Amino acid sequence: MTKVKENISLLNLSNYKIGGPARFLFVAKTEQDISAGIKLAKAKRQKIFILGGGTNLLISDKGFPGFVIKPDLDFRSKKGEKINIGAGTSISDLLNFTVKNKLSGFEWAGGLPGTVGGAIYGNAGAFAGEIKDSVELVRSFNIKTEKFVERDKEECNFEYRSSIFKKKRGEEIIVSAVFKLALGSHEKIKTAILEKIKHREERQPLEYPNVGSIFKNVDVRKFPKGKLGEVAHVVKKDPFPVIPTAYLIAEAGLKGISFGGAMISPKHPNFIVNAENATANDVLALISLVKSEVKRKFGVILEEEVQMVS
Ligand SMILES: Cc1cc2nc3c(=O)[nH]c(=O)nc-3n(C[C@H](O)[C@H](O)[C@H](O)COP(=O)(O)OP(=O)(O)OC[C@H]3O[C@@H](n4cnc5c(N)ncnc54)[C@H](O)[C@@H]3O)c2cc1C
């Protein structure tokens, strides 16, 4: 059975429910599939995009004119306090696995959407935790050499919302990871995860399709010195001192502003939500408005956390 499909809409593979079609879509369930998929993409001379859970992507209205590969390796196993997880596993399945096995270390990720592969790629983090904290080893497939590579945590070059995989810009497909956790109490782990989920439900506009925070928070060290006094009271650790971008957007008077079907969320202004059949261009217009207004008011150039696909 062929696993490649042609001219497939990416709308339902995007948490934003935005985006045109992929020329080709290939869902890989095993390492062998990944290697076969890449051979096929090369034979068809297509550019390649790696799709995880689609929770951090703004896909162009024209779609992706190439080969989208979705590494859907969904397995998990445990050896003592270490777990080996397929990159396509959702973070919520990973958390259920840790609760079931009384393993502590991922509580910060309660309510974090997306897959293990996407979280490693962008070193996802929240509540002062980051995926890198538990990484022991990451296994990936190099698209150029068509070989599997294993890296320890140091070799993954994790930084704030970044990793070697992001720096190499899609040259490698993450296939699985080994995490080192610690034995803990079933109840405590479960309660901590549920607390984070509740916290998100209260503060994030989850009633609309969205991709989380559009912009990175601003490193205090990069904030104009003359303006620091105005924002000192909102500085938080994430995982180093930052000024929440949501605050800057609210102070720039942009809460609730809409363009087409997209809206700057009044509940959490760093979220631009798909309020009603938004297009990628609607979202881009608001991104550009936010950047120019925040620069005008605070002298800061915001950096996108969301990844553009075109
Ligand atoms: C409601 C909401 C809340 C969020 N909160 C947070 C938060 O608190 N902290 C945070 O850091 N993020 C947050 N996000 C953003 C997002 O969930 C994370 O960035 C997530 O880790 C992305 O994973 P994904 O599988 O959806 O990746 P995708 O969005 O599919 O892809 C993101 C990038 O990762 C690459 N990628 C994906 N899988 C692989 C793979 N297997 N191999 C190589 N590259 C790959 C893609 O090519 C793309 O460049 C939030 C999003 C939403 C919708």
The ligand as an ORCA input file, in Angstrom:
! r2SCAN-3c Opt
* xyz 0 1
  C      -2.430     26.196     23.113
  C      -0.944     26.136     22.858
  C      -0.062     26.334     23.906
  C       1.319     26.242     23.691
  N       2.155     26.426     24.748
  C       3.485     26.309     24.562
  C       4.371     26.443     25.669
  O       3.968     26.659     26.802
  N       5.705     26.318     25.431
  C       6.208     26.054     24.189
  O       7.428     25.932     24.047
  N       5.386     25.907     23.126
  C       4.040     26.032     23.278
  N       3.195     25.894     22.206
  C       3.755     25.701     20.854
  C       3.849     24.213     20.434
  O       2.887     23.439     21.083
  C       5.202     23.641     20.720
  O       6.180     24.398     20.064
  C       5.293     22.165     20.279
  O       6.445     21.611     20.862
  C       5.342     21.974     18.764
  O       5.231     20.583     18.504
  P       4.515     20.019     17.206
  O       4.674     18.555     17.214
  O       3.119     20.513     17.099
  O       5.417     20.641     16.062
  P       4.953     21.341     14.673
  O       4.166     22.566     14.990
  O       4.329     20.351     13.771
  O       6.364     21.751     14.098
  C       7.157     22.736     14.728
  C       8.568     22.661     14.135
  O       9.155     21.423     14.551
  C       9.609     20.688     13.417
  N       9.377     19.265     13.730
  C       8.251     18.693     14.209
  N       8.433     17.370     14.403
  C       9.712     17.102     14.020
  C      10.507     15.918     13.962
  N      10.036     14.732     14.341
  N      11.784     16.040     13.497
  C      12.300     17.230     13.114
  N      11.595     18.372     13.131
  C      10.317     18.316     13.590
  C       8.737     21.169     12.263
  O       9.399     20.991     11.017
  C       8.559     22.649     12.613
  O       9.662     23.410     12.131
  C       1.811     25.960     22.394
  C       0.911     25.747     21.342
  C      -0.453     25.825     21.571
  C      -1.401     25.546     20.442
*
